[in-house]
Amino acid sequence: MALTFTDRMDGRKMDISGKQFRVYEVTHDGSAATANATDFGLRYIDFAIAGPGTQVLSAGSTAYCDLTTNYGAAIAFTALSAGATTNFMLIGW
């Protein structure tokens, strides 16, 4: 399985001082824990924030998405249960 990326800005591009701002909802697959900048329509991520989404909880599951790497050509985060979502806000180019 793979992560599913949904552009929450409906393809609109927002420029912030020469950088691009993106908002994506990511649906987790239960195992993947990285996403490339290109998954968000960027070449490099200067900064990413993980916001709440829908969490699928069961005994022993992780309750929220924790970014372990929030910049670079890829970001890394805690893998969540299949079907859980996280809202990512990113600035990059």
Residue frames relative to the residue before (quaternion, step in Angstrom):
aa qw qx qy qz dx dy dz
M 1.0000 0.0000 0.0000 0.0000 0.00 0.00 0.00
A 0.1995 -0.7764 0.5863 0.1167 3.56 -1.26 0.25
L 0.6050 -0.5297 0.4452 0.3939 3.52 -1.31 0.28
T 0.2420 -0.7411 0.6058 0.1590 3.57 -1.19 0.59
F 0.1845 -0.8005 0.5672 0.0589 3.57 -0.82 1.08
T 0.0489 -0.7912 0.6096 -0.0042 3.58 -0.81 1.06
D 0.3461 -0.7454 0.5390 0.1846 3.57 -0.65 1.17
R 0.2277 -0.8128 0.5266 0.1008 3.59 -0.44 1.20
M 0.6356 0.4821 -0.3407 0.4975 3.61 1.28 0.03
D 0.4169 -0.7557 0.4266 0.2703 3.58 1.33 0.30
G 0.7387 -0.4448 0.2290 0.4517 3.57 0.90 0.92
R 0.4924 0.6386 -0.4504 0.3833 3.61 1.22 -0.05
K 0.2580 -0.7655 0.5748 0.1304 3.54 -0.99 0.85
M 0.1180 -0.7908 0.5987 0.0474 3.57 -0.81 1.01
D 0.2166 -0.7803 0.5795 0.0917 3.55 -0.72 1.13
I 0.0353 -0.7727 0.6338 -0.0041 3.57 -0.91 0.98
S 0.8180 -0.2330 0.1059 0.5151 3.58 -0.26 1.30
G 0.7645 -0.3741 0.1890 0.4898 3.56 0.89 0.94
K 0.6428 0.4627 -0.3217 0.5188 3.61 1.28 -0.03
Q 0.4037 -0.6980 0.5366 0.2487 3.55 -1.24 0.41
F 0.2369 -0.7477 0.6077 0.1245 3.56 -1.12 0.82
R 0.0211 -0.8005 0.5984 -0.0243 3.58 -0.88 0.96
V 0.0895 -0.7463 0.6553 0.0748 3.55 -1.25 0.60
Y 0.0402 0.8025 -0.5892 0.0852 3.56 -0.65 1.17
E 0.2670 -0.6928 0.6401 0.1977 3.52 -1.20 0.65
V 0.1358 -0.7876 0.5989 0.0503 3.57 -0.79 1.04
T 0.2072 -0.7499 0.6182 0.1121 3.55 -0.87 1.04
H 0.3570 -0.7745 0.4959 0.1637 3.53 -0.66 1.19
D 0.3380 -0.7514 0.5384 0.1766 3.54 -1.26 0.55
G 0.6228 -0.5719 0.3330 0.4173 3.59 1.25 0.08
S 0.8087 0.2266 -0.1289 0.5273 3.60 1.19 -0.30
A 0.6413 0.5359 -0.3471 0.4255 3.64 0.94 -0.74
A 0.0610 -0.8194 0.5699 -0.0086 3.56 -0.97 0.90
T 0.7033 0.3599 -0.2866 0.5420 3.60 1.19 0.47
A 0.0658 -0.7588 0.6457 0.0544 3.53 -1.31 0.47
N 0.3944 -0.7186 0.5270 0.2243 3.56 -0.96 0.89
A 0.6313 -0.5251 0.4103 0.3967 3.56 -1.22 0.50
T 0.6363 0.5499 -0.3294 0.4292 3.60 1.02 -0.77
D 0.5650 0.5889 -0.3879 0.4284 3.62 1.17 -0.43
F 0.7283 0.3816 -0.2069 0.5302 3.56 1.24 -0.53
G 0.5650 -0.6193 0.3756 0.3952 3.59 1.25 0.23
L 0.5939 0.5442 -0.3600 0.4706 3.58 1.21 0.53
R 0.4196 -0.6685 0.5408 0.2909 3.55 -1.33 0.21
Y 0.7851 0.0359 0.0109 0.6182 3.57 1.17 -0.65
I 0.2640 -0.7505 0.5871 0.1494 3.58 -1.03 0.80
D 0.2783 -0.7641 0.5632 0.1465 3.57 -0.70 1.12
F 0.7972 -0.0771 0.1007 0.5902 3.56 1.05 -0.79
A 0.0321 -0.7912 0.6107 0.0018 3.58 -0.98 0.83
I 0.1210 -0.7553 0.6411 0.0629 3.53 -1.18 0.72
A 0.2390 -0.7515 0.5982 0.1424 3.57 -0.97 0.88
G 0.1198 -0.7968 0.5911 0.0372 3.55 -0.72 1.10
P 0.6659 -0.5213 0.3444 0.4078 3.57 -1.21 0.34
G 0.0656 -0.7526 0.6538 0.0420 3.49 -1.29 0.53
T 0.6952 -0.3848 0.3397 0.5033 3.56 -0.96 -0.89
Q 0.1567 -0.8041 0.5694 0.0679 3.56 -0.68 1.06
V 0.2204 -0.7436 0.6196 0.1206 3.56 -0.96 0.93
L 0.0305 -0.8512 0.5226 -0.0364 3.55 -0.20 1.27
S 0.0801 0.7339 -0.6728 0.0486 3.48 -1.19 0.74
A 0.7210 -0.4141 0.2965 0.4699 3.57 -1.23 0.11
G 0.8335 0.1908 -0.1685 0.4903 3.56 -0.80 1.05
S 0.5505 0.6108 -0.4182 0.3860 3.63 1.18 0.00
T 0.5289 -0.6202 0.4820 0.3214 3.54 -1.29 0.43
A 0.4089 -0.7665 0.4511 0.2044 3.58 -0.82 1.00
Y 0.8151 0.0697 -0.0257 0.5745 3.62 1.09 -0.48
C 0.5093 -0.6407 0.4883 0.3029 3.53 -1.27 0.46
D 0.1135 -0.7905 0.6012 0.0260 3.55 -0.71 1.13
L 0.3256 -0.7393 0.5563 0.1948 3.60 -0.71 1.06
T 0.1872 -0.7858 0.5805 0.1025 3.58 -0.68 1.05
T 0.7445 0.0852 -0.0892 0.6561 3.58 1.31 -0.38
N 0.0719 -0.8475 0.5259 0.0076 3.59 -0.53 1.13
Y 0.7476 0.2719 -0.2346 0.5586 3.62 1.12 0.52
G 0.5624 0.6030 -0.4522 0.3399 3.55 -1.28 0.39
A 0.7265 -0.3904 0.3193 0.4666 3.55 -1.29 -0.36
A 0.7727 0.0919 -0.0694 0.6242 3.58 1.31 -0.28
I 0.2630 -0.7275 0.6045 0.1902 3.55 -1.24 0.47
A 0.2177 -0.7569 0.6027 0.1282 3.56 -1.22 0.53
F 0.0159 0.8010 -0.5946 0.0679 3.53 -1.06 0.80
T 0.6438 -0.5025 0.4066 0.4095 3.53 -1.34 0.18
A 0.4156 -0.6812 0.5407 0.2664 3.59 -0.93 0.88
L 0.1720 -0.7829 0.5919 0.0846 3.56 -0.93 0.94
S 0.6947 -0.4668 0.3487 0.4218 3.55 -1.29 0.29
A 0.6121 -0.5553 0.4163 0.3791 3.57 -1.15 0.65
G 0.7778 0.3092 -0.2598 0.4816 3.55 -0.89 1.01
A 0.5433 0.5901 -0.4103 0.4339 3.60 1.21 -0.29
T 0.1881 -0.7821 0.5827 0.1157 3.60 -1.12 0.59
T 0.1086 -0.7469 0.6522 0.0705 3.51 -1.31 0.54
N 0.2931 -0.7332 0.5855 0.1839 3.57 -1.04 0.78
F 0.1269 -0.7988 0.5871 0.0340 3.55 -0.69 1.16
M 0.1183 -0.7434 0.6550 0.0652 3.55 -1.02 0.92
L 0.0184 -0.8319 0.5506 -0.0666 3.56 -0.66 1.16
I 0.1285 -0.7281 0.6661 0.0984 3.51 -1.28 0.61
G 0.2637 0.7614 -0.5536 0.2107 3.56 -0.83 0.97
W 0.3729 -0.7038 0.5472 0.2572 3.52 -1.25 -0.45
